[in-house]
Amino acid sequence: MTLLELFKDKSTKSKEKIITIGEWLLDGSLPIEELLVFAENAKDSDKASCIESIEFATKQNAKIADENVLNFVTKSLDEPAPRIKWESAKVIGNIAHLFPTNLNKTIEHLLINAKHNGTVVRWATAYAIGEIIKLKTKYNIYLIPTIESICGNEKNDGVKKKYLDALKKIQK
């Protein structure tokens, strides 16, 4: 079955599609580049599902992601659809440790989404930024004070907790 056939199949639920694609990525039967090309031209809901499949797979094996994946999800942080934003942020949280010196542009986009009006977008962004902070890189010089400021203005306790947990871990 191809990606196009899977997405056109109305008998398969969305979550099943995401898991199927994620398993194809993990077992190597679907090259991640092929998924990125498909997602680039897909409608928002399918693009978000493709990114969620990458999130599913990178949670289990981050090393399936390369710099093209990082660039794709970084660019996707700018998409108007909230689900694309939050799934992209979750992928970044899973793979940031593979690219500790190549996160400047990613961080810029995440910081924009840290002020998004959608709670899920802010939570996923907090997860990604928290994972980056835990890497203890040069970015922390400006990220830590920025995140402390964001925490001061954040109304949602779950989002705030994501940031505070990351800050606590780097102080150990």
Secondary structure as a PSIPRED ss2 file (coil, helix, strand):
# PSIPRED VFORMAT (PSIPRED V4.0)

   1 M C   1.000  0.000  0.000
   2 T C   1.000  0.000  0.000
   3 L H   0.000  1.000  0.000
   4 L H   0.000  1.000  0.000
   5 E H   0.000  1.000  0.000
   6 L H   0.000  1.000  0.000
   7 F H   0.000  1.000  0.000
   8 K H   0.000  1.000  0.000
   9 D C   1.000  0.000  0.000
  10 K C   1.000  0.000  0.000
  11 S C   1.000  0.000  0.000
  12 T C   1.000  0.000  0.000
  13 K C   1.000  0.000  0.000
  14 S H   0.000  1.000  0.000
  15 K H   0.000  1.000  0.000
  16 E H   0.000  1.000  0.000
  17 K H   0.000  1.000  0.000
  18 I H   0.000  1.000  0.000
  19 I H   0.000  1.000  0.000
  20 T H   0.000  1.000  0.000
  21 I H   0.000  1.000  0.000
  22 G H   0.000  1.000  0.000
  23 E H   0.000  1.000  0.000
  24 W H   0.000  1.000  0.000
  25 L H   0.000  1.000  0.000
  26 L H   0.000  1.000  0.000
  27 D H   0.000  1.000  0.000
  28 G C   1.000  0.000  0.000
  29 S C   1.000  0.000  0.000
  30 L C   1.000  0.000  0.000
  31 P C   1.000  0.000  0.000
  32 I H   0.000  1.000  0.000
  33 E H   0.000  1.000  0.000
  34 E H   0.000  1.000  0.000
  35 L H   0.000  1.000  0.000
  36 L H   0.000  1.000  0.000
  37 V H   0.000  1.000  0.000
  38 F H   0.000  1.000  0.000
  39 A H   0.000  1.000  0.000
  40 E H   0.000  1.000  0.000
  41 N C   1.000  0.000  0.000
  42 A C   1.000  0.000  0.000
  43 K C   1.000  0.000  0.000
  44 D H   0.000  1.000  0.000
  45 S H   0.000  1.000  0.000
  46 D H   0.000  1.000  0.000
  47 K H   0.000  1.000  0.000
  48 A H   0.000  1.000  0.000
  49 S H   0.000  1.000  0.000
  50 C H   0.000  1.000  0.000
  51 I H   0.000  1.000  0.000
  52 E H   0.000  1.000  0.000
  53 S H   0.000  1.000  0.000
  54 I H   0.000  1.000  0.000
  55 E H   0.000  1.000  0.000
  56 F H   0.000  1.000  0.000
  57 A H   0.000  1.000  0.000
  58 T H   0.000  1.000  0.000
  59 K H   0.000  1.000  0.000
  60 Q H   0.000  1.000  0.000
  61 N C   1.000  0.000  0.000
  62 A H   0.000  1.000  0.000
  63 K H   0.000  1.000  0.000
  64 I H   0.000  1.000  0.000
  65 A C   1.000  0.000  0.000
  66 D C   1.000  0.000  0.000
  67 E H   0.000  1.000  0.000
  68 N H   0.000  1.000  0.000
  69 V H   0.000  1.000  0.000
  70 L H   0.000  1.000  0.000
  71 N H   0.000  1.000  0.000
  72 F H   0.000  1.000  0.000
  73 V H   0.000  1.000  0.000
  74 T H   0.000  1.000  0.000
  75 K H   0.000  1.000  0.000
  76 S H   0.000  1.000  0.000
  77 L C   1.000  0.000  0.000
  78 D C   1.000  0.000  0.000
  79 E C   1.000  0.000  0.000
  80 P C   1.000  0.000  0.000
  81 A C   1.000  0.000  0.000
  82 P H   0.000  1.000  0.000
  83 R H   0.000  1.000  0.000
  84 I H   0.000  1.000  0.000
  85 K H   0.000  1.000  0.000
  86 W H   0.000  1.000  0.000
  87 E H   0.000  1.000  0.000
  88 S H   0.000  1.000  0.000
  89 A H   0.000  1.000  0.000
  90 K H   0.000  1.000  0.000
  91 V H   0.000  1.000  0.000
  92 I H   0.000  1.000  0.000
  93 G H   0.000  1.000  0.000
  94 N H   0.000  1.000  0.000
  95 I H   0.000  1.000  0.000
  96 A H   0.000  1.000  0.000
  97 H H   0.000  1.000  0.000
  98 L H   0.000  1.000  0.000
  99 F C   1.000  0.000  0.000
 100 P C   1.000  0.000  0.000
 101 T C   1.000  0.000  0.000
 102 N C   1.000  0.000  0.000
 103 L C   1.000  0.000  0.000
 104 N H   0.000  1.000  0.000
 105 K H   0.000  1.000  0.000
 106 T H   0.000  1.000  0.000
 107 I H   0.000  1.000  0.000
 108 E H   0.000  1.000  0.000
 109 H H   0.000  1.000  0.000
 110 L H   0.000  1.000  0.000
 111 L H   0.000  1.000  0.000
 112 I H   0.000  1.000  0.000
 113 N H   0.000  1.000  0.000
 114 A C   1.000  0.000  0.000
 115 K C   1.000  0.000  0.000
 116 H C   1.000  0.000  0.000
 117 N C   1.000  0.000  0.000
 118 G C   1.000  0.000  0.000
 119 T H   0.000  1.000  0.000
 120 V H   0.000  1.000  0.000
 121 V H   0.000  1.000  0.000
 122 R H   0.000  1.000  0.000
 123 W H   0.000  1.000  0.000
 124 A H   0.000  1.000  0.000
 125 T H   0.000  1.000  0.000
 126 A H   0.000  1.000  0.000
 127 Y H   0.000  1.000  0.000
 128 A H   0.000  1.000  0.000
 129 I H   0.000  1.000  0.000
 130 G H   0.000  1.000  0.000
 131 E H   0.000  1.000  0.000
 132 I H   0.000  1.000  0.000
 133 I H   0.000  1.000  0.000
 134 K H   0.000  1.000  0.000
 135 L C   1.000  0.000  0.000
 136 K C   1.000  0.000  0.000
 137 T C   1.000  0.000  0.000
 138 K C   1.000  0.000  0.000
 139 Y C   1.000  0.000  0.000
 140 N H   0.000  1.000  0.000
 141 I H   0.000  1.000  0.000
 142 Y H   0.000  1.000  0.000
 143 L H   0.000  1.000  0.000
 144 I H   0.000  1.000  0.000
 145 P H   0.000  1.000  0.000
 146 T H   0.000  1.000  0.000
 147 I H   0.000  1.000  0.000
 148 E H   0.000  1.000  0.000
 149 S H   0.000  1.000  0.000
 150 I H   0.000  1.000  0.000
 151 C H   0.000  1.000  0.000
 152 G H   0.000  1.000  0.000
 153 N H   0.000  1.000  0.000
 154 E C   1.000  0.000  0.000
 155 K C   1.000  0.000  0.000
 156 N C   1.000  0.000  0.000
 157 D H   0.000  1.000  0.000
 158 G H   0.000  1.000  0.000
 159 V H   0.000  1.000  0.000
 160 K H   0.000  1.000  0.000
 161 K H   0.000  1.000  0.000
 162 K H   0.000  1.000  0.000
 163 Y H   0.000  1.000  0.000
 164 L H   0.000  1.000  0.000
 165 D H   0.000  1.000  0.000
 166 A H   0.000  1.000  0.000
 167 L H   0.000  1.000  0.000
 168 K H   0.000  1.000  0.000
 169 K H   0.000  1.000  0.000
 170 I H   0.000  1.000  0.000
 171 Q C   1.000  0.000  0.000
 172 K C   1.000  0.000  0.000
